[in-house]
């Protein structure tokens, strides 16, 4: 038992920040360093919480034959220009008059998805803008930087960057991990700017808790649905009507919690999801926002309300 106690004590120390040798002076622990700082400034200092991300931790890295990959890319690039030139020539035509809204069928969406690799809603929007013309809709998607983004979604992205954002006054802090496929892209200015933008976006969206609606646990969705179904304003509604209204409310609530559904901070006409898809089209690699942590200073703590005149009087009495 004594040996086990000793081993456990050692193990617990290894896991505790305050027990570690201070990085700038190995002769003292972090705990001792904090106590010295308390003595210097005359106020309590407490390390409340922290998050630590190791890039790609737990992800399977992609093992590639780079010669083969380059050969494939070269073939694609050789094949693409003629088609692109032809399509761009067609786009020189005079702008068409405003068209009435076009009814887009599921078959059209399926066809365009097969051609472009874009998402279902993006394809539907493109077909509506182009009156059902699949070729023009594909071109429209490419110009928006959306085509091909979903095809890259199945690739392994284990490289990338861990970024941070500290808001003015150090009242909000964000830590985020964003992954791409290669170290080369991760070191580039475009990818670094993506990490900066997303970190700032998270700081600006206090309701966001998850990357996408798909990440929200089923039990949370079920609990929210139960709460909405029990609300008084729906009590008099027929069950089928009530369920449809609840579905709408839940969908809105889930969107508020999902980062990818938010209007992009630098361009409110697009969502974060669209911004990421545009960047995927620009750099030609999968980009995924893997995880983030957002700290609000003092969140959940009760602030001390003081009578400063009484505090000064109390300090004076002590000195006397």
Beta strands, then each sheet from edge to edge (+ up, - down):
strand 1: 21-22
strand 2: 25-29
strand 3: 159-166
strand 4: 172-180
strand 5: 263-264
strand 6: 267-271
strand 7: 288-296
sheet 1: 1+ 2-
sheet 2: 3+ 4- 7+
sheet 3: 5+ 6-
end
